[in-house]
Amino acid sequence: MDVNRRHLIGASVAGAAGTLAMSPDAARAAAQSAGSLGRDVTQYGVRPGSPDDQTRNLQRAIDDAARAQVPLAFPPGVYRTGLLRLAPGSQLIGVRGASRLSFNGGASLLESEGAGGVVLMGLSFDGGNVPLPARRGLVHCLSGRDIRITDCQFIGSGGAGIWFEQMSGDVSNNIFTDIASTALVSFDALGLMVARNTIKGTNDNGIEILRTAIGDDGSIVADNRIEDIKAGPGGSGQYGNAINAFRAGNVIVRGNRIRNCDFSAVRGNSASNIHISDNSVSNVREVALYSEFSFEAAVIANNTVDGAAIGVSVCNFNEGGRIAAVQGNIIRNLLPKRPAGTDPNDGAGIGIYVEADSAVTGNVIENAPTFGIVAGWGKYLRDVAITGNVVRRASVGIGVSVVPGAGSALINNNMISETPGGAVVGLDHARAVTSDLSVGGTQQYAQLMVGANAVRR
């Protein structure tokens, strides 16, 4: 996928598909129930464990069950197959961890177009690391409503695990491992929930919520465990992210556990009204929580970040990026440099960075090699309030742009300690150009209001 950071930087069965992850015994019972209510693949000459290709008979079984509007059960075993097409209302039910579809090759393992009401439950999709064409997933679905993929495994995909375009539904309680590109890619979602999945070992990104043009998306990405995300193709930030929202408005990213990413934990690019909250992040090597480029409104609240080049960045006022509340985050142990591929002039070792129309309140920042908090980049600063934060062990506590043309900032009621380079310092871009403004000297900067901060030297 060509995504440049700067440019693109029955009823009982349906009910069961929405349940939480089941035990193997419960999954086996569900598959048996599905078989009794509907069809069993072995009725169509499909032989679990056979070394022969089962594509033709599997396709016949899928089509017949869909026409009858009944579920199709997959008893335990390995089913070797090429491309299978899903019809509207297809419901494929397996025994979790025991019913495995092994991919022989083709554009995808399962694909659908215009098929609504699809259910995939309790199946393992083994891609065998067979390369897929560009912009394809092992499960590939276009223009469908109310798909449900739950309690499934995606292993060794040679492309994406799941590729969606114009889809709505629920992807939950699945496991993705050894994915050549991204676990789940969604373009132009129509109402998508991505929840409680485990994603470990991808080469591009963990989850991508994308749109072809800026607009409302409303996807919810919640309570996932995402680890070991590589920026395999390189680049300056379009890869190596756990969760990437691009042009997608009103996306909610909450309660995720994210660890070991080459770049960001959550990257919102031109994603207005994004909510990034209650995530636990450790060991990411660029900006942990990002809202960048042409967006309006970001809430970044109640997250913990332990290990990143920058904890939170809300930037690109020059591109129209503005309005943010950065509140109640704990950010510590920042890294002194960003990963290879990024601009060597980009900052690092910073707890929180903001530019325009933003409130930074109630955050705790510790161990920042350069700055605890920075407001503005050159003239790109407007109406920033930095209040009630705790900054400890930073080279400089708070840096604020004071170049001609820079807008106003309020810095008040913060606790700042162990900052040998100064508690509050004026900046010309990344360079300190004033003495410590917490002890005086602000009269020459009418746009600055530096109030009663508690400073311990």
C-alpha positions in Angstrom: 0.0 0.0 0.0 1.4 3.4 -1.0 0.9 5.4 2.1 3.3 8.3 2.4 3.4 10.0 5.7 3.2 13.4 4.2 0.4 12.7 1.8 -1.4 9.7 3.0 1.0 9.6 6.0 -29.9 -18.4 12.3 -30.5 -16.2 15.4 -28.7 -18.4 18.0 -25.6 -18.5 15.8 -25.7 -14.8 15.2 -25.9 -14.2 18.9 -23.0 -16.6 19.6 -20.8 -14.6 17.1 -21.0 -11.6 19.4 -19.9 -13.3 22.6 -16.6 -13.1 24.3 -13.8 -15.6 23.6 -14.9 -19.1 24.3 -13.2 -22.1 25.8 -12.4 -24.9 23.3 -15.2 -27.0 24.7 -17.7 -24.2 24.3 -16.4 -23.5 20.8 -16.8 -27.2 19.9 -20.3 -27.2 21.3 -21.1 -24.1 19.2 -19.8 -25.8 16.0 -21.8 -28.9 16.7 -24.9 -26.8 17.3 -24.2 -25.0 14.0 -24.0 -28.3 12.2 -27.2 -29.5 13.7 -29.0 -26.2 12.8 -27.4 -26.0 9.3 -24.8 -27.7 7.2 -21.6 -29.6 7.9 -18.8 -29.3 5.3 -18.2 -33.0 5.4 -21.6 -33.4 3.8 -20.1 -32.0 0.6 -17.2 -34.3 0.3 -14.8 -32.1 2.2 -12.3 -34.2 4.1 -10.6 -32.6 7.1 -6.9 -33.4 7.2 -6.7 -34.5 3.6 -3.5 -33.5 1.7 -5.7 -32.7 -1.3 -7.0 -29.3 -2.3 -10.6 -28.8 -0.9 -11.5 -25.6 -2.7 -14.2 -26.8 -5.0 -16.1 -28.7 -2.4 -15.7 -26.0 0.2 -17.1 -23.4 -2.2 -20.1 -25.6 -2.9 -20.7 -26.0 0.8 -20.4 -22.2 1.4 -22.8 -21.4 -1.4 -25.4 -24.0 -0.4 -25.4 -22.9 3.2 -25.8 -19.3 2.3 -28.7 -20.0 0.0 -30.4 -21.9 2.8 -29.6 -19.1 5.2 -28.1 -21.6 7.7 -24.6 -21.8 9.3 -21.8 -24.0 7.9 -19.9 -26.0 10.5 -16.2 -26.9 10.2 -15.3 -29.9 12.4 -11.7 -30.0 13.7 -9.0 -30.6 11.1 -7.0 -28.9 8.4 -8.7 -27.8 5.2 -6.3 -27.0 2.3 -7.8 -24.5 0.0 -7.3 -21.6 -2.4 -9.6 -18.6 -2.8 -13.2 -19.0 -1.4 -15.9 -16.5 -2.0 -18.5 -15.5 0.6 -22.1 -14.9 -0.3 -24.4 -12.6 1.6 -25.3 -14.2 4.9 -22.5 -16.7 4.9 -21.8 -18.0 8.5 -18.7 -20.2 8.8 -18.4 -21.7 12.3 -15.4 -23.7 13.5 -13.9 -25.1 16.7 -11.6 -22.5 18.1 -8.0 -23.5 17.7 -8.9 -26.8 15.9 -10.6 -25.9 12.6 -7.8 -24.6 10.3 -8.1 -23.4 6.7 -4.6 -23.7 5.2 -4.0 -21.4 2.2 -2.7 -22.9 -1.0 -2.4 -19.6 -2.9 -4.4 -17.0 -4.8 -5.5 -13.4 -4.3 -6.9 -14.1 -0.8 -8.2 -17.1 1.3 -11.7 -15.6 1.8 -13.2 -12.7 -0.1 -16.6 -11.0 -0.4 -18.0 -8.0 -2.2 -21.4 -6.6 -1.3 -22.0 -9.4 1.1 -23.7 -8.4 4.4 -24.4 -10.4 7.5 -21.3 -12.5 7.2 -20.1 -14.4 10.3 -16.7 -16.0 10.7 -16.2 -17.7 14.1 -13.8 -20.1 15.7 -11.7 -20.6 12.5 -7.9 -20.4 12.0 -6.7 -18.9 8.8 -3.2 -20.0 8.0 -1.6 -18.0 5.2 1.5 -20.2 5.1 3.5 -17.0 4.4 2.4 -17.2 0.7 2.8 -13.7 -0.7 -0.5 -11.9 -1.5 -1.0 -9.2 -4.2 -0.6 -5.6 -3.0 -3.6 -4.2 -1.1 -5.0 -7.6 -0.2 -5.8 -9.4 3.0 -6.0 -13.1 3.9 -9.7 -12.2 4.5 -10.7 -9.5 2.0 -14.1 -7.8 2.2 -15.6 -4.9 0.2 -18.8 -3.0 0.6 -20.6 -5.1 3.2 -22.7 -4.4 6.3 -22.6 -6.1 9.7 -19.7 -8.5 9.3 -18.6 -10.3 12.5 -15.2 -12.0 12.8 -14.7 -13.4 16.3 -12.6 -16.0 18.1 -10.5 -16.6 14.9 -6.7 -16.8 14.3 -4.8 -15.3 11.5 -1.3 -16.8 11.1 1.4 -16.2 8.5 -0.4 -13.9 6.1 1.6 -12.9 3.1 -0.2 -9.5 3.1 -2.7 -8.1 5.5 -4.6 -10.3 7.9 -7.9 -8.5 7.2 -8.6 -5.9 4.5 -11.9 -4.0 4.6 -13.3 -1.3 2.3 -16.6 0.3 3.1 -17.5 -2.2 5.8 -19.3 -2.1 9.1 -19.4 -4.7 11.9 -17.3 -6.2 14.7 -13.8 -7.7 14.7 -13.2 -9.0 18.2 -11.3 -11.6 20.3 -9.1 -12.7 17.4 -5.3 -13.4 17.4 -3.0 -12.2 14.7 0.6 -13.4 14.5 3.3 -13.3 11.9 1.6 -10.9 9.5 3.6 -9.6 6.5 2.0 -6.1 6.4 -0.8 -5.0 8.7 -3.2 -7.1 10.9 -6.3 -5.1 10.0 -6.7 -2.4 7.3 -10.0 -0.6 7.1 -10.8 2.0 4.4 -13.9 4.2 4.6 -15.6 2.3 7.4 -19.3 2.5 7.9 -19.2 1.8 11.6 -16.5 -0.6 12.8 -15.6 -2.0 16.2 -12.1 -3.5 16.6 -11.9 -4.8 20.1 -10.1 -7.3 22.4 -7.8 -8.6 19.7 -4.2 -9.8 20.2 -1.8 -8.6 17.5 1.8 -9.7 17.7 4.5 -9.4 15.0 3.5 -7.3 12.0 5.8 -5.7 9.4 3.9 -2.5 8.5 1.4 -1.4 11.2 -0.9 -3.1 13.7 -4.3 -1.6 12.8 -5.0 1.0 10.1 -8.2 3.1 10.1 -8.0 5.0 6.8 -10.2 7.0 4.5 -9.7 8.0 0.9 -10.8 11.6 1.8 -11.1 13.4 5.0 -14.4 12.6 6.6 -16.4 11.0 9.5 -15.4 7.4 10.3 -16.3 6.7 13.8 -14.4 3.5 14.2 -13.7 2.3 17.8 -10.4 0.6 18.5 -10.6 -0.7 22.1 -8.9 -3.0 24.6 -6.5 -4.6 22.1 -3.1 -6.0 22.9 -0.6 -4.9 20.2 3.1 -5.8 20.4 6.2 -6.1 18.2 5.3 -3.8 15.3 8.1 -3.2 12.8 8.5 -0.5 10.2 9.6 -3.1 7.6 9.4 -0.9 4.5 11.2 2.0 6.3 10.0 5.5 5.9 9.6 8.4 8.3 6.5 7.3 10.2 4.0 5.7 7.8 5.0 2.3 9.1 5.9 0.9 12.5 2.7 2.1 14.3 0.4 0.1 16.5 -2.7 2.1 15.5 -2.8 4.5 12.6 -5.8 6.7 11.9 -5.5 8.7 8.6 -8.1 11.2 7.4 -10.6 9.4 9.7 -12.7 11.6 11.9 -14.3 10.8 15.3 -12.2 7.7 15.8 -11.9 6.4 19.4 -8.8 4.6 20.6 -9.1 3.5 24.2 -7.8 1.0 26.7 -5.2 -0.6 24.4 -2.0 -2.2 25.7 0.8 -1.4 23.3 4.4 -2.4 23.5 7.5 -2.4 21.3 6.8 -0.4 18.2 9.4 1.0 15.8 7.5 4.3 15.6 4.2 5.3 17.3 1.7 3.7 19.6 -1.2 5.8 18.2 -0.8 8.1 15.2 -3.7 10.3 14.1 -2.9 12.0 10.8 -5.5 14.6 9.6 -7.9 12.8 12.0 -10.3 15.3 13.6 -12.1 14.7 16.9 -9.8 11.8 17.7 -10.0 10.4 21.2 -6.9 8.7 22.6 -7.5 7.6 26.1 -6.6 5.1 28.8 -3.9 3.4 26.8 -0.9 1.7 28.3 2.2 2.3 26.2 5.8 1.2 26.6 8.9 0.9 24.5 8.0 2.8 21.4 10.7 4.6 19.5 9.2 7.8 18.1 6.2 9.8 19.2 4.0 7.6 21.4 0.7 9.5 20.9 0.4 11.7 17.9 -2.1 14.1 16.4 -0.6 15.7 13.3 -1.3 17.6 10.1 -4.7 19.0 9.2 -7.0 18.1 12.1 -9.3 19.9 14.4 -9.7 18.7 17.9 -7.9 15.9 19.7 -8.4 14.5 23.2 -5.4 12.7 24.6 -6.1 11.8 28.2 -5.3 9.4 31.0 -2.6 7.4 29.1 0.6 6.1 30.5 3.8 6.2 28.4 7.0 4.6 29.5 9.7 4.9 26.9 9.3 7.0 23.7 11.2 9.8 21.9 8.2 12.1 22.6 5.3 11.2 24.8 2.6 13.3 23.1 2.8 15.5 20.1 -0.1 17.8 18.8 1.4 19.6 15.9 1.3 21.0 12.4 -0.5 24.3 13.0 1.1 25.3 9.7 -1.2 22.6 8.1 -4.3 23.6 10.1 -3.7 21.3 13.0 -5.4 22.8 16.1 -7.5 22.3 19.2 -6.4 19.7 21.8 -6.9 18.7 25.4 -3.9 16.9 26.8 -4.9 15.9 30.3 -4.0 13.4 33.0 -1.2 11.5 31.2 1.8 10.0 32.9 4.8 10.2 30.7 8.3 9.1 31.7 11.7 7.8 30.6 11.9 9.6 27.3 14.5 8.8 24.7 17.1 11.3 23.5 16.7 10.7 19.7 14.1 9.5 17.2 14.6 6.4 15.0 16.5 6.3 11.7 14.5 7.7 8.8 13.0 10.7 10.6 14.2 14.3 10.0 17.4 14.7 12.1 16.1 18.2 13.1 13.0 16.7 14.7 13.0 17.0 18.5 13.2 14.1 20.9 13.4 13.7 24.7 10.2 15.7 25.1 7.3 14.8 27.3 4.5 16.8 25.6 4.6 19.1 22.6 1.7 21.3 21.5 1.2 24.3 19.1 -2.3 25.8 18.9 -5.6 26.3 20.8 -4.7 23.6 23.4 -4.9 23.0 27.1 -2.2 20.9 28.8 -3.4 20.1 32.3 -2.8 17.6 35.1 0.0 15.6 33.4 3.0 14.1 35.2 6.3 14.0 33.3 9.5 12.5 34.5 13.0 11.9 33.0 12.9 14.0 29.9 16.4 14.5 28.4 15.4 17.8 26.7 12.1 19.4 27.7 9.2 18.4 29.9 6.7 20.4 27.9 7.2 22.5 24.7 4.7 25.0 23.4 5.1 26.3 19.8 7.6 26.0 16.9 8.8 29.4 15.7 5.7 31.5 14.9 3.4 28.5 15.1 2.0 29.1 18.6 -1.4 30.3 19.5 -3.5 30.2 22.7 -1.9 27.4 24.7 -2.6 27.0 28.4 -0.1 24.9 30.5 -1.5 24.5 34.0 -1.4 22.1 36.9 1.3 19.8 35.6 4.2 18.1 37.4 7.5 18.1 35.6 10.5 16.3 37.2 14.0 15.6 36.0 14.0 17.3 32.7 16.8 19.3 31.2 14.3 22.2 30.9 10.9 22.1 32.5 8.8 24.1 30.0 9.9 25.7 26.8 7.8 28.2 24.9 8.3 30.0 21.6 9.1 33.7 21.9 10.0 34.5 18.3 8.3 37.4 16.5 4.8 36.4 15.4 4.4 33.7 18.0 1.0 33.8 19.8 0.0 33.7 23.4 0.7 31.1 26.1 -0.3 30.8 29.8 2.1 28.9 32.1 0.7 28.8 35.6 0.4 26.6 38.7 2.8 23.9 37.6 5.2 22.0 39.8 8.6 21.9 38.3 11.7 20.3 39.9 15.2 19.2 39.0 15.4 21.1 35.7 19.0 22.3 35.5 18.4 24.2 32.3 15.6 26.3 33.7 12.0 25.9 34.8 10.5 28.0 32.0 12.6 29.1 29.1 11.9 31.0 25.9 12.7 29.3 22.6 13.6 30.2 19.0 12.5 26.9 17.5 14.6 24.3 19.4 17.1 26.8 20.8 16.8 28.4 24.2 17.1 32.2 23.9 16.2 33.5 27.4 17.1 32.9 30.9 14.7 31.2 33.3 11.4 33.1 32.9 10.1 31.7 36.1 12.3 34.2 38.0 11.5 37.2 35.8 12.1 38.7 32.4 8.7 38.1 30.9 7.9 41.8 30.6 9.5 41.9 27.1 7.1 39.2 25.9 3.6 40.6 26.2 2.1 37.4 24.8 3.4 35.3 27.7 1.7 35.0 31.0 4.0 33.1 33.4 2.3 32.8 36.8 2.8 31.2 40.2 4.7 28.0 39.4 6.2 26.0 42.2 9.9 25.5 41.3 12.3 23.4 43.1 15.9 23.7 41.8 
